[in-house]
Amino acid sequence: MALVVDIPLNTTIADLDEALRALLRRELDRHGFDAVEIAFEAPSREWSGKLTSPTVDLFLYDLREANERADLASSERRGNGHAVVTPPPLRLKLTFAVTAWTKAVEDEHRLLSQVLAILFSYQRLPEDVIATAHQGGAALRAAETQVGRPREGKADFWTSVGGQYKASIDYAVDITIASGASFVRGPEVRMQTIRTRVSDGPARAMMELHRLGGTVCDGDGIPVANAWVVLPEAGLWASTDGAGHFRLDRIRPGRHRVIARTGDGDEAQATVAVPGGRADLVIGAPARGE
């Protein structure tokens, strides 16, 4: 099994910042909270002392694995005689401390209340605010959000950032980071030859019988389990396992028609040469010969 590492460009956290900025600006403007700045700075005394306009700050203060959403299973994709195994994605929970900054406390509370209502209303980010992100914001479409309780040790938060304590909203976003590593296994053994002696034939007379393996998938490449696979002329049959694999034994040399059929009646056919042929069938695809 060979390890292949091909790390894709990942800008998910920066894309999330821009999506939240676009969402808050759009919804705040609708209710007259215009000219409000959206920032992602640590709310320190030095930073807050330079503010000149109303500001909503979303400071990312915690990143950790979302254990309750962990995916423990690797995915496997087969093709061209090889299997590519990809580790499960990393599921992260990003937690922001959301604060409002204005000159008057009453205005600050109004602004913070409106921000709370906006964040609570969107469990998923709307399409129009993520469409302009890198690669169309694909990684953000599956993101789930929640307004939650503070993390452990939040009481020390303001001391850590060097700021003055004020009311804040904890806002968490669950995102998924795909692995850039994969393991390639193969090539798969698809044909085996068995030589047997013919008991009622001349001395040393041998007969070759072959074992044929293959797969059954649907049009999207998803393995089809429990499909019937038949060599009608040879009177042989088998069924696919959970990964769409099947195996047929004791096949005489020659060209054989292979038929795969699901419980719903969907069917695929192929003609394979034994030995040497392949039997990878796609349900719904036209019959093909080799």
Phi, psi and omega in degrees: 000125184255137178273129177237126180243118178223090188280120179283162174295129182231116178234030190301315183293317177295322177297321178297318177304312183293324178294318178294321177299314181295319180296311183294317179299317181297313185285326178292320179299326182297334184246022173085007177270064182275163179064025176270127178276146176246120184235164179229029184274158170293127186283063181277167178298320181298316180293311183295332180291345181262359183289138180237356180215161178305137187220139168251126182247129175244099183262119179283105185248354182210131172230125177205161181294136177277085188299326182290347179246013184296138177254109187273351186262133172282158176256150182230132179234132183244145177177148178055034176080006180236159175240130178250116182255122181248128178300156179297152180291158175273124179256118185247144171252116177259127182242126179253142167265115186257122180230157177243141185228115175219175180285321182257139181298321180299317178294324179297318180291323176298315181295317181295323178297317181293319178298318178301315180297321180294309183295323181289333185281339184247098174285337172231146182290134181293150186301320187292338180268349179249352185295333183270000180286172181305132181055034177072016178067029185304320183290341182270346182294332179265000182292139177243139184241159176201147171266114190234181177283156181297154174291164175301141178080012182295338179299334180269004186300309186292328176294321182293320183272355178073035181242177178266134185300136173206165182297140179216156177252132173271124184234119185248141178230127177265123179235165181238132178247117181285146178282140175268005180256148175209158179243127181257124180240136178152187356288157180283148174277116183248345183219130174232147180245133178240126178255124181236151178277137178278113188294326183257018180252185179299161179302141179066010176290131184238151174233136178262125173240147188237154175250128183244130176243159179188189182224158173232124179231166173268184184296342179264006180082011180273129181303142178255117180269153174061031173271145175277135177236124189230140164255090191299319182291332180269350181070028181248148178209160177203175175231154183278151176272191183297337179264009179082010182271150173218165179213135178238133185249161172057056180256132177284153179299151177136191177261133186231141174273130180244130181238131174244136182219136178269171177296338178274358179094000176289146190219150173218149180227156174205156174245126184238151175264130180241120001277166172107345183273173175242159179223064175258114185247143178244116182297128181097346179280152178293154179298146181223154177243157179235000000 
